Amino acid sequence: MLKITSMTKRLCPIILVLIWFLPSSAEAAPKSMNVLVLPFEINAVEDVRYLANEIPAAISRHLESEGAVIFPVPQEFLSPAHEAGWSTEQIRQAGMQSGADVVLSGAITLIGQQFSLDVRVLDIFQTRPPRVFSTEGQGLENLPIRVK
């Protein structure tokens, strides 16, 4: 009998959104998905600022392997001022200016060994708010499993 773990339940929404926004291989030939992946907000006592760029880099590599075109991050999103967060409209504008169809942004919260990873997926052609997908885990060594 197949046992569904809580980890599997938490990863399913993230995997589904990636499948939803990435065209199937039959559809990929005429047009690939254009994606902008912004640095993630970091909420932690420890100095783990490197994750702000490492998480998006891992997501970008995975999306590229699935056929997505990843756009470079606009300079204003690379400054330390981004720590305060961006509005949905700022993110939408950055996506439009870069030529992206979809913009991924997010945050990681680290409390002790527990972490929570939130990914926001914004279709820049829709007026609805971004879709939010979350996963949790224990220990930063398990973070790559959650990102993939």
C-alpha positions as CSV (number, residue, x, y, z in Angstrom):
1,M,0.0,0.0,0.0
2,L,1.3,3.5,-0.9
3,K,2.0,5.6,2.1
4,I,1.7,9.4,1.6
5,T,3.9,11.2,4.0
6,S,3.4,14.8,5.2
7,M,6.5,15.8,3.2
8,T,4.8,14.5,0.0
9,K,1.6,16.4,0.8
10,R,3.6,19.6,1.3
11,L,5.6,19.2,-1.9
12,C,2.7,18.4,-4.2
13,P,1.3,22.0,-4.4
14,I,4.8,23.3,-5.4
15,I,5.3,20.6,-8.0
16,L,1.8,21.2,-9.4
17,V,2.3,24.9,-9.8
18,L,5.5,24.3,-11.7
19,I,3.7,21.9,-13.9
20,W,0.8,24.3,-14.3
21,F,3.0,27.2,-15.4
22,L,5.5,25.2,-17.5
23,P,4.1,23.9,-20.8
24,S,4.1,20.2,-21.6
25,S,6.9,19.1,-24.0
26,A,4.3,19.0,-26.9
27,E,3.5,22.7,-26.2
28,A,7.0,23.7,-25.4
29,A,8.2,23.6,-29.0
30,P,6.4,26.7,-30.2
31,K,6.9,28.8,-27.0
32,S,8.7,28.3,-23.8
33,M,7.8,29.9,-20.5
34,N,9.6,33.1,-19.7
35,V,10.3,33.3,-15.9
36,L,11.8,35.9,-13.6
37,V,13.0,34.5,-10.3
38,L,13.6,37.2,-7.7
39,P,15.8,36.9,-4.6
40,F,14.0,35.5,-1.6
41,E,13.3,37.4,1.6
42,I,15.2,36.0,4.6
43,N,13.6,35.9,8.1
44,A,16.2,34.4,10.5
45,V,18.3,35.3,13.5
46,E,21.3,33.5,12.0
47,D,23.2,35.1,9.1
48,V,21.9,33.1,6.2
49,R,21.7,36.0,3.7
50,Y,23.3,33.8,1.1
51,L,20.0,31.9,0.8
52,A,18.4,35.0,-0.7
53,N,20.2,34.1,-4.0
54,E,20.9,30.4,-3.5
55,I,17.2,29.4,-3.4
56,P,16.3,31.3,-6.6
57,A,19.4,29.9,-8.3
58,A,18.3,26.3,-7.4
59,I,14.7,27.0,-8.6
60,S,16.1,28.6,-11.8
61,R,18.3,25.6,-12.6
62,H,15.3,23.3,-12.2
63,L,13.0,25.4,-14.3
64,E,15.7,25.7,-17.0
65,S,16.1,21.9,-17.1
66,E,12.3,21.8,-17.8
67,G,12.6,24.2,-20.7
68,A,11.9,27.6,-19.1
69,V,13.8,30.7,-20.1
70,I,15.1,32.4,-17.0
71,F,15.5,36.2,-17.2
72,P,18.2,38.1,-15.2
73,V,17.1,39.8,-12.0
74,P,16.7,43.6,-12.4
75,Q,19.3,45.6,-10.5
76,E,16.8,47.2,-8.1
77,F,15.9,43.8,-6.7
78,L,19.5,43.0,-5.9
79,S,20.1,45.8,-3.4
80,P,19.9,45.3,0.4
81,A,16.8,47.5,0.4
82,H,14.9,44.5,-0.9
83,E,14.8,43.2,2.6
84,A,11.7,45.3,3.3
85,G,9.8,43.4,0.5
86,W,8.2,44.4,-2.7
87,S,4.6,45.1,-3.6
88,T,2.8,42.9,-6.1
89,E,2.6,45.8,-8.5
90,Q,6.4,46.3,-8.3
91,I,6.9,42.6,-9.0
92,R,4.4,42.7,-11.9
93,Q,6.2,45.8,-13.4
94,A,9.6,44.0,-13.1
95,G,8.2,41.0,-14.9
96,M,6.7,43.1,-17.7
97,Q,9.9,45.1,-18.1
98,S,12.0,41.9,-18.3
99,G,9.7,40.1,-20.7
100,A,8.7,37.4,-18.3
101,D,5.4,35.6,-18.3
102,V,5.7,34.5,-14.7
103,V,7.5,35.9,-11.7
104,L,8.6,33.8,-8.7
105,S,9.4,35.4,-5.4
106,G,9.3,34.2,-1.9
107,A,10.6,34.0,1.6
108,I,12.3,31.6,4.0
109,T,11.8,31.8,7.7
110,L,14.3,30.0,9.9
111,I,13.6,29.4,13.6
112,G,16.2,27.2,15.2
113,Q,16.4,24.1,13.0
114,Q,12.9,24.6,11.6
115,F,12.3,26.4,8.3
116,S,9.3,27.5,6.3
117,L,9.7,28.2,2.6
118,D,7.0,30.2,0.9
119,V,7.0,30.6,-2.9
120,R,4.7,33.2,-4.6
121,V,3.9,32.7,-8.3
122,L,2.7,35.7,-10.1
123,D,1.3,35.5,-13.7
124,I,1.9,39.0,-14.9
125,F,-1.0,38.8,-17.4
126,Q,-3.5,38.1,-14.7
127,T,-4.9,40.7,-12.2
128,R,-5.4,38.2,-9.4
129,P,-2.9,38.1,-6.5
130,P,0.0,35.7,-6.7
131,R,-0.5,32.1,-5.8
132,V,1.4,31.1,-2.6
133,F,2.8,27.6,-2.0
134,S,4.5,26.7,1.2
135,T,6.6,23.8,2.6
136,E,8.3,23.3,5.9
137,G,11.3,21.3,7.1
138,Q,13.8,20.6,9.7
139,G,17.5,21.5,9.2
140,L,19.0,23.5,6.4
141,E,20.6,20.4,5.0
142,N,17.1,19.3,4.0
143,L,16.3,22.6,2.2
144,P,17.5,21.5,-1.3
145,I,15.0,18.6,-1.2
146,R,12.2,21.1,-0.5
147,V,13.3,23.6,-3.1
148,K,13.4,20.9,-5.9
